């Protein structure tokens, strides 16, 4: 995955610390980083920054890695696709709870603050210490309704690594989950070490379960300001899900007739902002949409047949359709179409074709 680096604000903080290294102590540097990470882990709504006061910068980094790792798997579960699912949550009080909610926000889920454990997609979480045959580990779990993801992690020399497979329960539809385990390797390891990587499904045991061993060396360590940005890791997993889902459930267009179409224009090739004109066009398109109809989104027209920014635009259009209560199975993002007229550096207005089909 091609990920962007950490946020400009964090880079600025680190750069300032480097310039002033002669006058700022290591303790002051850690305090500045602790403050920055606390902000990155605090939810936009209902957050509690005081929950992080007892944690140092290293512990906050570990917490960020764990929540990113778990939520990355959640966004790839069909029932929880961010464009359609709204999650309910109570105001978090613990550090882990705050980090979970913020990570879900960054993943693109609609979040609804509630006063009690109410709602079909209510978010709960837990953190517990366990003594195992390999030594003490900490088990982290996140549940959304009946769906649960959990994993054990172990801290070695201030770095945190998975010590078990990721477990997903409560769904029979999750498949092809790609773990974001490379984020742990970026920490490096003073001594040569390794951890296991893979997904297990207790509700649907796989006799051909694939388990990989990820080796970590000292030279794998990447400076903090060069590591993958958590929000971009989550976004990459989200894009991967939509791409695979599009390929997996290709509709038989021959069983439909084209009813009407419209073309949405984004200001440039990088923006995801729909704008009021495009929203109005979508509102008009869905007025005559019926349960058995199909809405096809054609956004990708690229010379190499693959374009990340166009997929982002398609996802944004699907999210808007979902806000009008179109079911996931009623929309389809068409695969990328190879073209020769648009260069990769072209930042002119980008079209997205929206086609409404009705069954024959």
C-alpha positions, 0 to 999 in steps of 0.5 A: 500500500502506498501511504502518506506520511504522518500529519504536517502538524506532527512533522512541525512539532518534531522539526521544532524539537530538532531545531531547539534540541540544545535547549529542550530536554528529552523530557520536554520533547516527550511531553510535546509528543505526548500532547500531540498524540493525545490530540490525535487519539481524542474523538471529535465528539464526546472525547475525553483528553484527561483519559490520556494523562497517565500514559506517556508518549510510548504508550500512546503510540502503542495504543494508536497502533493497536486501534489502527490494526483492529479497526482496519479489519472492521472496515473490510467486513461487508456489514460494516462498510463505512459508507452505509453503517452508522455506529452508536457509542457512549462517551468514552472514559478510558484511553483505549475507548477514546482511541477506538472511537477516534479510529472509527471516525478516521475510518469514515464511519458515521458516528452517533453519540447515545446515552446508553448501550442502544442501537444495532451497531453499538460500539463496545470495547475491552482491554484485559491482561492475561498470563499465557504459556508465552508469558503476559500479554494484553488482549484488546477487543472491539465489538460493533453489535454482534461483530467482534474483532480481538487480538493479543499484543505484547510489549518488547522494549517499548514497542508493541507487537501482535502475539496472536492471530486476529479473531473475527466473530459474529459474521460469516461474510468476512473474507479476504481481510488484509491485516495492517501488520506492516505498521508494527514492523516500522518500530524495528526491534533491538533484538531479532524478533518475529510475530504471527500474522493471520485471521481466524474465524471461530464461527466458520473455521478454515481448514486451510488457515494461512498464517505468516511469520513477520520478522522484525529487525533493528534496521526495519525501524523507521523514524516516527515522522516517516511512518505511515499515517494511521488515517491513511492506513485506514483509508487504504484498507477501505479502498481495498474493500471497495475495490474487491467488493466491486470485482466480487459482485459484478452485476449482469447488466444484460438483465437491466435496461438503462433508464437515465444517467447524469454526469457529476463534475468534481472540481479537480482530480483530487477532491472528494467534495461533492458540492451542492450541484452534484448533491442536487443531481443525485437527489433527482436521480434517486427520486424514481429509484425502486428496490430492484433497480441498480445504480452504477457509478463509473468514476475511473478513466485512467491510462493505466487502468487503476487510479486511487483518487477516482476510487475515492470519488466513487466511494464518496458518490456511493456514500451520498447514495447511501444517505438516501437509503439505497441498499449496498446491493443496489449500487455498484462501482464499475471497475477502472476503464483504460483511457488514453486522453487523461494524463496522470498529472491532469488536475482538470475537473473530474467526471463521474458518470452515474447510471440508473438501470431498471430490471427488464 
